[in-house]
Structures are given as C-alpha cells and as structure tokens.
Amino acid sequence: MLDRVTSMRVFVRAASAGSLSAAARHLGMSPAMATKHVDAIEQRLGVKLFHRTTRKLTLTEAGSIYLDDCQRILADIDDADARAASQRVEASGLLRMNVPLSFGVGYIAPLIPAFSRRHAKVRVELGLTDSMVDLIDGGWDLAVRIGKLRDQSVQARRLCDCTLMLCAAPSYLEERGTPRRVAELTQHNCLGYSLSPLGGGKEWGFGRDGSIRVPVSGDLLANNGDALVAAAVGGQGIIYQPDFIVARALQTGQLVKLELDQPPIELDGIYAIYPPDRRPPAKVRAMIDYLVDCFSEVPAWRRLDHASPN
C-alpha cells in the first residue's frame, strides 16, 4: 500500500508543476511511481483530480479543493517536524531574503543587527526591489510581500496589517484646493505608482475591496514609493501610498492626510513568505520567528503617530 503522505506530496508537486514527470524528478522517484501515487488517490477518493493531456495537467474542481486541504495538512506535518528538529539544528548559512525597497530600507534593515547578534552563524543577503520576484527561480529563501498574496501556493506568516493613505503637501492643497470626494481627484495632479494596478497612473481604486475605480492623471509615474513621497513633499501632487511610506512625512507635517467620501483600499497585510512543499531550514524559521516577534507590537511607523512633530 502506498504511503498517503507521499501520495499527497506527489499530488501537490504535480499540481504546482503541471507535470507528473516534474513532480517525480523533484521527489526523486520514477514518473511511473508518481503516476501510481496519483492514481491511488483518485481510486481511493472515487474522483478525478486532474484533467490529463500529453502536455499538461490541470486541476479538476475536486482537485482544487483537495489541493487546499493537502497543502494545509502537509504544512502542519512539516511544521511539526521543523519544531522538533529545531531543538537540535542550529540556524546557520546564507539566508537570501527579498524585500520591497522602501519597507526593506526603513523597517527590515534596522532589524538585521539584532538578528545577527542572536544568530551569529547566519549571513543575510538582503535583496531590495519593488518588482515581484519568483522565490524558486531567484533562489530566495524568504521574502516579504505587501498586500494580497497572488501566489496561493507559497507558505506565509502574517507580520502585521497595512493601509493605504491619500496625502499631499500643504503647499499643493493651498494652490489647488483640498478634494473632499474621490470624484474630485480627476481635477488634481495624481502621482502614480507604476507597479500597482489600483494605484497607478490611470485609475485609483477605493472602497475596502478597491471596487470603486476613479480615473486619474498626473505628470509623474514612479516604481518606488519614496520617490513619490519626495515629489509630493515638494508640492507636485497627491499620492496614494501605504502608511509605512508616508508616516514620517505626515508626522513632520510635510504631508497632510486626505479624508474622502470613500475609504482607501484595505490591503491584506504584510507577510513573510517562503517556497511551497519545502521544510524551511533553521535559518528561515529563525528569521520568520524573529520578524513575527518584532512586528507583534505596534509597528514602528504607527508609533510615529504619537510622536511630536519636529
């Protein structure tokens, strides 16, 4: 009788790769054995998990439901093993971590010294970019993602929440007036973030789910939030950015938060993610646990709200 946990691992890997042969290579077994594992699951459940062609596997409706359950079960098993193994395995080696640029510089890099003192055998490589990278193709052990996770196959732990804010400099508002309704943004210079579909240069989304779309235009489009903050502080226009990016400029009075008739988009949160179907090594677990602990209290940018302006 085939091992059910191994069969689940074959199924999850095949679903991710779209191929039984790829799953077999990853798990160190023959394609024929991988096929037997999936066939055994389908026979036991009495349903088809894949639509199979000579080129690719695609999940059936039953397969999609079973995939979610298998990922959860396997993650629990791996976590149990990892917790037990962590008692004897010391964190060591190179940890490659990919982080959004502004968040990484402002709120992750300052945490690294304390982590390094705690885990002296871990060397950290911090990759800073606002572009989305593939963890596996890029060889990253860990990444921080902001907003709703697009790749549902990754393993994730939530660090904290995050909200968007609409802001402008007092000088801009004095010259152009203060908008009170989202519809009035069409009359303003809106500085867009090129990597966001709901905060870019053509339209901004409002409402908790972003379902209210407002056409906007402006004379600056950038792929980094700090660049947009600098432009807004200079009086160039209105920006629509996460709270951690605008917090310091708001605290010093360089920017003013705008309250409109519709709420800003409710971002899903800030997450630490790592590749799927892989027991994270001690160095990854150590960093994730450390970040969760650091962000468990009020995040640094929220504490600025209680500080006095300079």
VMD Tcl script that draws the C-alpha trace (Angstrom):
set ca {
  {0.00 0.00 0.00}
  {1.37 3.41 -1.00}
  {2.15 5.93 1.71}
  {-0.66 8.50 1.78}
  {1.55 11.42 2.84}
  {3.95 10.72 -0.02}
  {0.99 10.50 -2.38}
  {-0.16 13.92 -1.18}
  {3.30 15.35 -1.77}
  {3.34 13.95 -5.32}
  {-0.12 15.40 -5.97}
  {0.78 18.86 -4.62}
  {4.04 18.98 -6.56}
  {2.33 17.79 -9.77}
  {-0.36 20.46 -9.35}
  {2.30 23.14 -8.90}
  {4.47 21.99 -11.82}
  {1.65 20.90 -14.12}
  {3.51 17.67 -14.75}
  {3.88 14.27 -13.10}
  {7.37 13.85 -14.52}
  {8.45 17.15 -12.96}
  {6.97 16.05 -9.64}
  {8.83 12.76 -9.92}
  {12.16 14.49 -10.58}
  {11.66 16.81 -7.60}
  {10.80 13.94 -5.26}
  {13.45 11.53 -6.56}
  {11.16 8.83 -7.94}
  {10.27 7.48 -11.36}
  {7.42 9.02 -13.40}
  {5.66 5.66 -13.25}
  {5.74 5.68 -9.45}
  {4.48 9.26 -9.33}
  {1.58 8.25 -11.59}
  {0.79 5.34 -9.27}
  {0.59 7.69 -6.30}
  {-1.91 9.99 -8.01}
  {-3.88 7.04 -9.39}
  {-4.09 5.61 -5.87}
  {-5.55 8.84 -4.50}
  {-8.13 9.07 -7.30}
  {-9.11 5.43 -6.82}
  {-9.47 5.85 -3.07}
  {-11.50 9.06 -3.36}
  {-13.52 7.98 -6.38}
  {-12.92 11.32 -8.20}
  {-10.59 12.64 -10.86}
  {-8.08 15.17 -9.55}
  {-6.56 16.14 -12.90}
  {-7.58 16.69 -16.49}
  {-4.68 14.99 -18.25}
  {-3.24 15.69 -21.69}
  {0.07 14.70 -23.22}
  {1.42 18.15 -22.41}
  {-0.03 19.30 -19.12}
  {-2.10 18.50 -16.07}
  {-4.88 20.83 -14.96}
  {-6.85 20.50 -11.76}
  {-10.46 19.46 -11.72}
  {-12.86 21.18 -9.31}
  {-12.40 18.28 -6.89}
  {-8.65 18.54 -7.38}
  {-8.62 22.23 -6.45}
  {-10.50 21.52 -3.23}
  {-8.23 18.58 -2.38}
  {-5.12 20.69 -3.13}
  {-6.05 23.25 -0.48}
  {-6.52 20.54 2.13}
  {-3.32 18.72 1.18}
  {-1.25 21.91 1.39}
  {-2.64 22.63 4.84}
  {-2.06 19.05 6.07}
  {1.48 18.86 4.68}
  {2.32 22.27 6.14}
  {1.15 21.07 9.56}
  {3.27 17.92 9.24}
  {6.31 19.92 8.15}
  {5.80 22.42 10.95}
  {5.62 19.60 13.50}
  {8.83 18.09 12.14}
  {10.50 21.51 11.98}
  {9.60 22.37 15.56}
  {11.03 19.08 16.77}
  {14.16 19.39 14.61}
  {14.72 22.99 15.66}
  {15.62 21.75 19.11}
  {18.78 20.20 17.70}
  {19.51 22.14 14.49}
  {21.25 25.49 14.82}
  {20.48 28.27 12.35}
  {23.46 28.76 10.04}
  {24.50 29.53 6.47}
  {23.48 32.18 3.93}
  {19.91 33.46 4.18}
  {18.74 35.18 0.98}
  {15.78 37.45 1.71}
  {13.91 39.57 -0.84}
  {12.07 42.66 0.44}
  {10.30 45.67 -1.13}
  {12.75 48.58 -1.35}
  {11.15 51.23 0.89}
  {9.93 48.76 3.51}
  {13.28 46.97 3.49}
  {15.37 50.09 3.96}
  {13.07 51.65 6.55}
  {11.87 48.72 8.63}
  {13.73 45.47 7.84}
  {17.38 46.57 7.57}
  {17.31 48.19 11.04}
  {16.26 44.81 12.50}
  {19.14 42.83 10.97}
  {21.87 43.78 13.51}
  {19.93 42.32 16.45}
  {19.10 39.20 14.42}
  {22.79 38.74 13.54}
  {23.82 39.07 17.18}
  {21.25 36.41 18.09}
  {22.20 34.08 15.21}
  {25.91 34.61 14.68}
  {26.25 31.73 12.17}
  {23.69 33.17 9.73}
  {24.81 35.53 6.95}
  {21.99 37.63 5.48}
  {21.74 38.71 1.85}
  {19.05 41.38 1.58}
  {17.62 41.87 -1.90}
  {15.73 45.16 -2.20}
  {13.30 45.60 -5.09}
  {9.70 46.65 -5.60}
  {9.37 44.25 -8.55}
  {7.79 40.86 -7.94}
  {10.37 38.06 -7.99}
  {9.94 34.30 -8.18}
  {11.30 32.74 -4.99}
  {12.37 29.47 -6.55}
  {13.74 30.82 -9.83}
  {15.58 33.57 -7.97}
  {16.96 31.23 -5.33}
  {15.42 33.24 -2.47}
  {14.90 31.55 0.90}
  {12.40 34.09 2.13}
  {10.55 37.20 1.00}
  {8.35 39.92 2.46}
  {5.19 40.73 0.50}
  {2.74 43.59 0.99}
  {-0.93 43.21 0.12}
  {-2.95 40.25 -1.06}
  {-0.76 37.27 -1.91}
  {-1.00 36.48 -5.60}
  {0.69 33.09 -5.37}
  {-1.51 30.94 -3.16}
  {0.97 28.05 -3.24}
  {3.56 29.81 -1.06}
  {3.74 29.30 2.67}
  {3.11 32.54 4.56}
  {3.04 34.07 8.02}
  {1.37 37.40 8.63}
  {3.55 40.09 10.20}
  {1.08 42.98 10.55}
  {-1.65 44.92 8.77}
  {-1.14 47.76 6.30}
  {-3.38 50.53 5.00}
  {-3.22 52.94 2.08}
  {-3.32 56.70 2.63}
  {-4.07 59.60 0.33}
  {-1.70 62.50 1.01}
  {-0.49 65.84 -0.32}
  {1.70 68.72 0.83}
  {0.07 71.78 2.44}
  {1.53 73.93 -0.35}
  {-0.18 71.84 -3.02}
  {-3.54 71.99 -1.23}
  {-3.26 75.75 -0.78}
  {-2.70 76.16 -4.51}
  {-5.09 73.53 -5.89}
  {-7.65 73.09 -3.12}
  {-8.44 70.07 -0.93}
  {-10.52 67.30 -2.53}
  {-13.42 66.00 -0.45}
  {-14.80 63.34 -2.79}
  {-13.00 60.70 -4.83}
  {-14.63 62.10 -7.99}
  {-12.72 65.36 -7.44}
  {-9.39 63.57 -7.95}
  {-9.93 63.88 -11.69}
  {-9.20 67.59 -11.24}
  {-5.90 67.04 -9.44}
  {-2.33 66.03 -10.27}
  {-2.21 62.41 -9.06}
  {1.26 60.89 -8.87}
  {1.05 57.20 -9.77}
  {2.83 54.07 -8.58}
  {3.60 52.11 -11.74}
  {3.69 48.66 -10.10}
  {0.15 48.84 -8.72}
  {-2.98 48.16 -10.82}
  {-5.13 50.12 -8.34}
  {-2.74 52.97 -7.54}
  {-1.12 53.58 -10.91}
  {-1.22 56.43 -13.35}
  {-4.60 55.82 -15.00}
  {-7.01 54.96 -12.19}
  {-7.07 54.57 -8.42}
  {-9.22 52.12 -6.51}
  {-11.27 52.97 -3.43}
  {-13.62 51.08 -1.15}
  {-12.29 48.30 1.07}
  {-12.07 45.92 -1.90}
  {-10.96 48.50 -4.46}
  {-14.18 48.15 -6.44}
  {-14.68 51.92 -6.83}
  {-12.42 52.99 -9.70}
  {-11.57 56.63 -10.26}
  {-9.76 57.82 -13.41}
  {-6.71 59.90 -12.54}
  {-3.85 61.58 -14.33}
  {-0.60 63.22 -13.32}
  {2.81 64.29 -14.50}
  {4.82 61.68 -12.55}
  {4.75 57.89 -12.57}
  {7.33 56.03 -10.44}
  {8.06 52.46 -9.39}
  {9.08 53.40 -5.86}
  {7.03 54.92 -3.05}
  {9.83 57.01 -1.53}
  {10.29 58.78 -4.86}
  {6.59 59.64 -4.88}
  {6.76 60.91 -1.28}
  {9.67 63.20 -2.20}
  {7.70 64.60 -5.12}
  {4.58 65.08 -3.00}
  {6.56 66.82 -0.24}
  {7.81 69.19 -2.92}
  {4.22 70.14 -3.71}
  {3.95 68.30 -7.02}
  {0.71 66.44 -6.40}
  {-1.34 63.85 -4.49}
  {-0.02 60.37 -3.69}
  {-1.79 57.15 -2.68}
  {0.69 55.05 -0.73}
  {0.95 52.59 2.21}
  {1.03 54.08 5.69}
  {4.60 52.95 6.41}
  {5.91 55.01 3.48}
  {4.13 58.28 4.30}
  {4.22 58.06 8.12}
  {7.31 60.18 8.73}
  {6.26 62.92 6.30}
  {2.85 63.03 7.97}
  {4.43 63.20 11.42}
  {6.64 66.14 10.45}
  {3.77 67.96 8.74}
  {5.36 67.78 5.30}
  {2.29 65.88 4.10}
  {-1.37 66.00 5.09}
  {-3.69 63.00 5.11}
  {-6.79 63.48 2.93}
  {-10.15 62.09 4.04}
  {-12.56 61.50 1.16}
  {-16.12 60.19 0.85}
  {-14.85 56.65 0.13}
  {-12.36 54.69 2.24}
  {-8.97 53.68 0.85}
  {-8.27 50.12 -0.23}
  {-7.80 47.72 2.66}
  {-4.54 45.95 1.94}
  {-4.48 42.34 3.06}
  {-1.41 42.78 5.25}
  {2.37 42.32 5.28}
  {3.61 38.73 5.08}
  {6.80 36.72 5.33}
  {6.63 34.01 2.67}
  {8.78 31.03 1.71}
  {8.66 28.44 -1.09}
  {5.98 25.71 -1.03}
  {6.47 21.99 -0.42}
  {9.69 22.58 1.39}
  {10.54 22.17 5.05}
  {12.12 25.53 5.86}
  {15.66 25.22 7.22}
  {16.51 26.52 10.66}
  {17.85 29.83 9.30}
  {14.49 30.58 7.61}
  {12.45 29.60 10.66}
  {14.70 31.75 12.82}
  {14.21 34.84 10.66}
  {10.44 34.36 10.34}
  {10.01 33.87 14.08}
  {12.17 36.96 14.68}
  {10.15 39.13 12.28}
  {6.84 37.93 13.72}
  {8.09 38.83 17.18}
  {9.36 42.27 16.06}
  {6.06 43.17 14.40}
  {3.81 41.68 17.06}
  {3.65 45.02 18.84}
  {2.75 48.40 17.30}
  {4.84 48.74 14.10}
  {7.49 51.48 14.10}
  {5.62 53.69 11.62}
  {2.47 53.64 13.78}
  {4.47 54.83 16.79}
  {5.29 57.95 14.80}
  {1.64 58.92 15.09}
  {2.17 59.52 18.81}
  {5.37 61.48 18.43}
  {5.53 65.26 18.37}
  {6.41 66.94 15.05}
  {9.96 68.20 14.78}
}
mol new
graphics top color blue
foreach p $ca { graphics top sphere $p radius 0.5 }
foreach p [lrange $ca 0 end-1] q [lrange $ca 1 end] { graphics top cylinder $p $q radius 0.2 }
display resetview
